[in-house]
């Protein structure tokens, strides 16, 4: 299998940072939150995208969808 050297470098850096926090996810989360505030950056937040509602049972079913 072919390995992308850039992806490998990112994985190594992530593993090195996680090891500093003993692979504790909460500690990593706190670290990233602090870094976000120190660098005056914020995570992009977008509104949720909702699925279109299903047609009501009273609506006519197209001929292609009718079961014989």
ChimeraX commands (.cxc) that place a marker at each C-alpha (Angstrom):
marker #1 position 0.00,0.00,0.00 radius 0.5
marker #1 position 1.26,3.45,-0.90 radius 0.5
marker #1 position 1.84,5.91,1.97 radius 0.5
marker #1 position 1.49,9.65,1.48 radius 0.5
marker #1 position 4.48,11.31,3.19 radius 0.5
marker #1 position 2.42,14.39,4.14 radius 0.5
marker #1 position -0.29,12.29,5.77 radius 0.5
marker #1 position 2.38,10.26,7.56 radius 0.5
marker #1 position 4.00,13.44,8.88 radius 0.5
marker #1 position 0.65,14.73,10.18 radius 0.5
marker #1 position -0.06,11.39,11.87 radius 0.5
marker #1 position 3.35,11.41,13.55 radius 0.5
marker #1 position 2.85,14.98,14.80 radius 0.5
marker #1 position -0.63,14.12,16.10 radius 0.5
marker #1 position 0.68,11.04,17.86 radius 0.5
marker #1 position 3.55,13.00,19.41 radius 0.5
marker #1 position 1.13,15.63,20.76 radius 0.5
marker #1 position -1.31,12.99,22.03 radius 0.5
marker #1 position 1.54,11.21,23.81 radius 0.5
marker #1 position 2.36,14.45,25.66 radius 0.5
marker #1 position -1.14,14.29,27.16 radius 0.5
marker #1 position -1.00,10.52,27.76 radius 0.5
marker #1 position -3.65,10.06,25.05 radius 0.5
marker #1 position -6.24,11.74,27.30 radius 0.5
marker #1 position -8.90,13.15,24.97 radius 0.5
marker #1 position -10.22,15.64,27.49 radius 0.5
marker #1 position -6.72,17.03,28.07 radius 0.5
marker #1 position -6.17,17.30,24.31 radius 0.5
marker #1 position -9.50,19.07,23.92 radius 0.5
marker #1 position -8.56,21.56,26.64 radius 0.5
marker #1 position -5.19,22.14,24.97 radius 0.5
marker #1 position -6.80,22.85,21.61 radius 0.5
marker #1 position -9.37,25.18,23.24 radius 0.5
marker #1 position -6.54,27.14,24.90 radius 0.5
marker #1 position -4.65,27.34,21.62 radius 0.5
marker #1 position -7.78,28.56,19.88 radius 0.5
marker #1 position -8.17,31.39,22.42 radius 0.5
marker #1 position -4.46,32.30,22.41 radius 0.5
marker #1 position -4.42,32.56,18.62 radius 0.5
marker #1 position -7.74,34.43,18.59 radius 0.5
marker #1 position -9.24,31.85,16.24 radius 0.5
marker #1 position -12.57,30.14,16.39 radius 0.5
marker #1 position -13.98,26.97,15.00 radius 0.5
marker #1 position -16.28,27.49,12.04 radius 0.5
marker #1 position -19.81,26.66,12.99 radius 0.5
marker #1 position -22.52,26.26,10.42 radius 0.5
marker #1 position -26.23,25.86,10.97 radius 0.5
marker #1 position -27.57,22.30,10.69 radius 0.5
marker #1 position -28.79,21.08,7.34 radius 0.5
marker #1 position -32.11,19.35,7.64 radius 0.5
marker #1 position -33.43,16.61,5.38 radius 0.5
marker #1 position -36.41,17.35,3.20 radius 0.5
marker #1 position -39.61,16.05,4.78 radius 0.5
marker #1 position -41.07,12.87,3.37 radius 0.5
marker #1 position -44.27,13.33,1.38 radius 0.5
marker #1 position -47.39,12.75,3.40 radius 0.5
marker #1 position -49.30,9.50,2.97 radius 0.5
marker #1 position -52.17,11.44,1.36 radius 0.5
marker #1 position -50.04,12.61,-1.55 radius 0.5
marker #1 position -50.33,10.59,-4.75 radius 0.5
marker #1 position -47.57,8.05,-5.37 radius 0.5
marker #1 position -45.90,8.33,-8.79 radius 0.5
marker #1 position -46.57,5.40,-11.12 radius 0.5
marker #1 position -42.90,4.32,-11.03 radius 0.5
marker #1 position -43.04,3.82,-7.25 radius 0.5
marker #1 position -46.27,1.81,-7.11 radius 0.5
marker #1 position -45.82,-1.81,-6.08 radius 0.5
marker #1 position -47.69,-4.34,-8.17 radius 0.5
marker link #1:1,2 radius 0.2
marker link #1:2,3 radius 0.2
marker link #1:3,4 radius 0.2
marker link #1:4,5 radius 0.2
marker link #1:5,6 radius 0.2
marker link #1:6,7 radius 0.2
marker link #1:7,8 radius 0.2
marker link #1:8,9 radius 0.2
marker link #1:9,10 radius 0.2
marker link #1:10,11 radius 0.2
marker link #1:11,12 radius 0.2
marker link #1:12,13 radius 0.2
marker link #1:13,14 radius 0.2
marker link #1:14,15 radius 0.2
marker link #1:15,16 radius 0.2
marker link #1:16,17 radius 0.2
marker link #1:17,18 radius 0.2
marker link #1:18,19 radius 0.2
marker link #1:19,20 radius 0.2
marker link #1:20,21 radius 0.2
marker link #1:21,22 radius 0.2
marker link #1:22,23 radius 0.2
marker link #1:23,24 radius 0.2
marker link #1:24,25 radius 0.2
marker link #1:25,26 radius 0.2
marker link #1:26,27 radius 0.2
marker link #1:27,28 radius 0.2
marker link #1:28,29 radius 0.2
marker link #1:29,30 radius 0.2
marker link #1:30,31 radius 0.2
marker link #1:31,32 radius 0.2
marker link #1:32,33 radius 0.2
marker link #1:33,34 radius 0.2
marker link #1:34,35 radius 0.2
marker link #1:35,36 radius 0.2
marker link #1:36,37 radius 0.2
marker link #1:37,38 radius 0.2
marker link #1:38,39 radius 0.2
marker link #1:39,40 radius 0.2
marker link #1:40,41 radius 0.2
marker link #1:41,42 radius 0.2
marker link #1:42,43 radius 0.2
marker link #1:43,44 radius 0.2
marker link #1:44,45 radius 0.2
marker link #1:45,46 radius 0.2
marker link #1:46,47 radius 0.2
marker link #1:47,48 radius 0.2
marker link #1:48,49 radius 0.2
marker link #1:49,50 radius 0.2
marker link #1:50,51 radius 0.2
marker link #1:51,52 radius 0.2
marker link #1:52,53 radius 0.2
marker link #1:53,54 radius 0.2
marker link #1:54,55 radius 0.2
marker link #1:55,56 radius 0.2
marker link #1:56,57 radius 0.2
marker link #1:57,58 radius 0.2
marker link #1:58,59 radius 0.2
marker link #1:59,60 radius 0.2
marker link #1:60,61 radius 0.2
marker link #1:61,62 radius 0.2
marker link #1:62,63 radius 0.2
marker link #1:63,64 radius 0.2
marker link #1:64,65 radius 0.2
marker link #1:65,66 radius 0.2
marker link #1:66,67 radius 0.2
marker link #1:67,68 radius 0.2
view
